[in-house]
Amino acid sequence: MRLLLTPAVLVVAVFAAALSALLRYSVLEFVPGSLQTGGLTVANFTGIMSRQYLGAVWDTLVLSVATTALTLVASYPVAYALARTPSARVRSRLDLDTPPGRE
């Protein structure tokens, strides 16, 4: 268990550093034609409240809900059939015969 803790902490630290850099740059003013950034601003966040961006967010939300629903509708009957199959070969591959802790 401890062997996995160090890589997990490292991955979390890398993601935290990337997200903090993203947040830092998101509140700085963009100066076109320059590599220098301007002062602090919230204009970047107010700009995403426009109709164009909200439409894209809405489309993404609808697509994700539809994908989740279709996946559940398609996968539940297959999982039920696999769990209830009388085939010993299929059940042994799924490890449904072995209760947890009795491997």
N, C-alpha and C positions, 0 to 999 in steps of 0.2 A: 504494500500500500504506500509506503513512504517513497518507494522508487518512482511512483507516478506523481507524487506531489511536486517535485521540483520542475518537471516539464510543464505541468499544469499551471504552476505559478508563473513560469516564464511566458507561456502563451498568453495568459491573462495580462501580464505586464506589457507585452508587445501590443496587444489590442488596446489597452488603456492609454499607452503612449500615442498610438495612432489616432484614437478618438479625441484625446486632448489637443493634439495638433490640429485636427479638423475643426474642433470647437474654437480654438484660438484664431484660426484664419477666417472662420465664418463671421466673426464680429469685427473684422478689419475692413476698412473701405478699400474697394478696388480702384486703382488708378490706371486707366487704359494707357498702353504704350510705355509703361514703366514697370520695373521689377520691384519698386518700392511700394509698400502699402501705406494707405492713409491712416487716419485715426480710427477710434472705435466708433462703430455705427450699428444700428439694428435694421438698416435699410435692406440688408440681405434677407432678413427674415420677413419683413413686410412685403418684399417683392414676391415671395412664394405664395402669398395669399391672393394672387391674381387669379382670374377665372381660368386661364390656361393651365396653370400648375394644379389648381384644385381639381380640374377635370382629369388630369393625369393621375392624381392620387385616388380619385374616385374609381377610375377605370382599373387601377391596380387592386384596390380593395375588392371590387366586384369579381375580378378574375381570380383572386386568391380564395374568396369564399366559394365560388363555383368549383374551383379545382379541388378544394377540400371536400366539398359535398360529393362530387363525382367519385373521388377516390374512396370515400367511405362506402358509398353505394356499391361500387364495384368490388371492393376488397372484403367487405364483411361476409357476403355469401361464400366466397372462396375460402376464407379462413374458417368459417363454420363447417363447410364441407370437408376440409382437410382435418379438422379436429374430430369430426364424427365418422371418419372413414374406417371401415373394418379392416383395411389392408395393414398387415403387421409391418410391412416394409416401409410404408409411408409414415406410420406412427413412430417407428423407431428412428426414422430420419428427423422427425419433428421433436423427438424427445418428450412426447406427451405421456408416455407410460411411466416415466421416472419422476416421482415427486421430488420437489426441491430438497436438497440435503442428503439424498440417497443415490448419489452417482456411482 
